[in-house]
Amino acid sequence: MAEFAQELRNLRELAGLTYRELAQRAHFSLGALSTAAQGKRVPSWEVTQAYVRGCGGDE
């Protein structure tokens, strides 16, 4: 789980986005996106997809 969360964080950093900017692009709350990248639990598919899509990643 920690590896997956790290990959999400890496993707956001590569995209050059703050969580606030990502939230605007992904149409999800900043909290939901931040929690997805913490690695404490598996995020829902919807949040994961929005996170990746918001960063311009390949779903």
C-alpha positions in Angstrom: 0.0 0.0 0.0 2.8 2.4 0.8 4.3 1.9 -2.7 1.0 2.7 -4.4 0.6 5.8 -2.3 4.2 6.9 -3.1 3.5 6.4 -6.8 0.4 8.7 -6.5 2.5 11.4 -4.8 5.2 11.0 -7.4 2.7 11.5 -10.2 1.3 14.7 -8.6 4.8 16.0 -8.1 5.7 15.3 -11.7 2.6 17.1 -12.8 3.7 20.1 -10.8 0.4 20.3 -9.0 -0.5 21.3 -5.5 -3.3 19.3 -3.9 -5.6 22.3 -4.3 -4.9 22.4 -8.0 -5.3 18.7 -8.3 -8.7 18.9 -6.5 -9.9 21.5 -9.0 -8.8 19.3 -11.9 -10.0 16.0 -10.5 -13.4 17.4 -9.1 -12.7 15.7 -5.8 -12.1 17.2 -2.4 -8.5 18.1 -1.4 -9.0 15.8 1.6 -10.1 12.8 -0.4 -7.1 13.1 -2.7 -4.6 13.8 0.1 -5.9 10.7 2.0 -5.5 8.6 -1.1 -1.8 9.4 -1.2 -1.2 8.8 2.5 -1.1 5.0 2.1 -3.2 4.2 5.2 -5.9 2.4 3.2 -6.7 1.6 -0.4 -8.5 4.5 -2.0 -11.7 3.9 -4.0 -11.4 3.4 -7.8 -13.2 6.6 -8.4 -10.7 8.7 -6.3 -7.8 6.8 -7.8 -9.0 7.4 -11.3 -9.7 11.1 -10.7 -6.3 11.5 -9.1 -4.5 10.0 -12.0 -6.6 11.7 -14.6 -6.2 15.1 -12.8 -2.4 14.6 -13.0 -2.5 13.8 -16.7 -1.5 10.2 -16.0 -2.4 7.1 -17.9 -5.3 5.4 -16.3 
